[in-house]
Amino acid sequence: MARTHHADPVADARVRFGPAGIEVGEIDTLPNQRSHSVLDVIPSFPDSAPPWIAPRAAYVHIPFCAHHCGYCDFAVAAGQDHRIEPYLDALATELAALRTPREIRTLFLGGGTPSHLDVRQLSQLMAELRRWFPGPLDEISLEANPDSFNEEKASLLASFGVNRVSLGVQSFDPRMLRRLERRHEPAHVEPAVAAARHAGMQVSLDLIFGVPGQSMTQWASDLKSALAISPDHVSTYGLTYEKGTQLWKQRQRGEFSPAPEELELQMYQHAMETLEAAGFKQYEISNFARHGFESRHNQVYWANEAFYGFGVGAAAYVGGTRTLNVRNLEVYLQRVLGGESPVFQSETLEPEPRARETLAMNLRRAEGIVFDRFCEQTGFDATALVGTRLNRYTAHGLLELDDRSARLTRSGRCVADAIVAEML
């Protein structure tokens, strides 16, 4: 499934900026590799600990898919359904490192395709998660494919408190779906949305632009079709070519020409204009929501606040330390079921690099860098940290700057990767 993935320090812990998803920084190459003989005890914190130290959110990665899409570089497992049961056992073991139930506000199940699990498996998964995160929670989100999400699954998930589903629609055009190697059909989308609505869930739709061969007319049609369903939230991502993926290999062999950058820019601008005209607020570079339907979980990432992470390839940020689990499913199962930690990389940043990372994440948000909050969280004055750059970008119409905050303008969002790279 496509995400910003991201600002999304989730499965692959990558941070991307800009309409084309250009990478400006990664935390999936952390320098301090380590291995543990036993599962670590995840630290607990006093209630007074701030949210950038003590997690109020948790991410759980479900890698299983019916098919590995050509553009996807996340930790996925296609054709390995025989490993679902041991994987759920491994997740239960990893979660047990919490030792005691924790109070969080948001829970996100990503993948992979969490909806690929059958009803019994979903019930087992959710029962284990609610054991350690008993709630009440403000938001529990689940990623789903339109062809594997139905009323039975929606009803079961809702009974455990799932109140938001993110559907990987990507396109309503069969030709674009084939190019992306998506297996669902456009006709699967409306029944999946209806199932979510019947269960009382919020609905978010993921769309991809900049697909090879995609025209502006086709992209405009995708946006129109999405709005016709009346979703609560829409995410729009520029297609990226991650090294090693099937799509990247096809591009290297010259099997197609990628979309021109100018066209991608026009598509991104059209999405901003169209969605805002339809009553959606752009609250982050790639995300639009009706009032009150912003993703609370993803806002944790963009605030650079702490979060737990469980499962193969999952990242976590706890107590100021980032960790990343192994991405190989077989290795993950061997380690966890063998009593070893799945963590293979960790990093605790010094205060200034951590402040710069926070600045970069904050700039993804429409509200930008809120100076008082930034200083409280990092101990740094944002304007002193980046020198005269804020004034320079403001003069060029790329930033809006006042006494309270600094935030990207619409023009600035189109070149956010370059802005953030310089500030870092």
Secondary structure, DSSP 4 states (H G I P E B T S, - for coil): ---S-----STT-EEEETTTTEEEEESSS-SEE---SSPPPPP---TTS-TTTS-SEEEEEE-EESS--TT--SS-EES-GGGHHHHHHHHHHHHGGG-S----SEEEEEES-GGGS-HHHHHHHHHHHHHHS-S--SEEEEEE-GGG--HHHHHHHHHTT--EEEEEEE-S-HHHHHHTT----GGGHHHHHHHHHHTT-EEEEEEEE--TT--HHHHHHHHHHHHHT--SEEEEEE----TTSHHHHHHHTTSS-PPPHHHHHHHHHHHHHHHHHTT-EEEETTEEE-TT-S-HHHHHHHTT--BEEESTT-EEEETTEEEEE-S-HHHHHHHHHTT---EEEEEE--HHHHHHHHHHHHTTBTT-EEHHHHHHHHSS-HHHHHTTHHHHHHHTTSEEE-SSEEEE-HHHHHTHHHHHHHH-
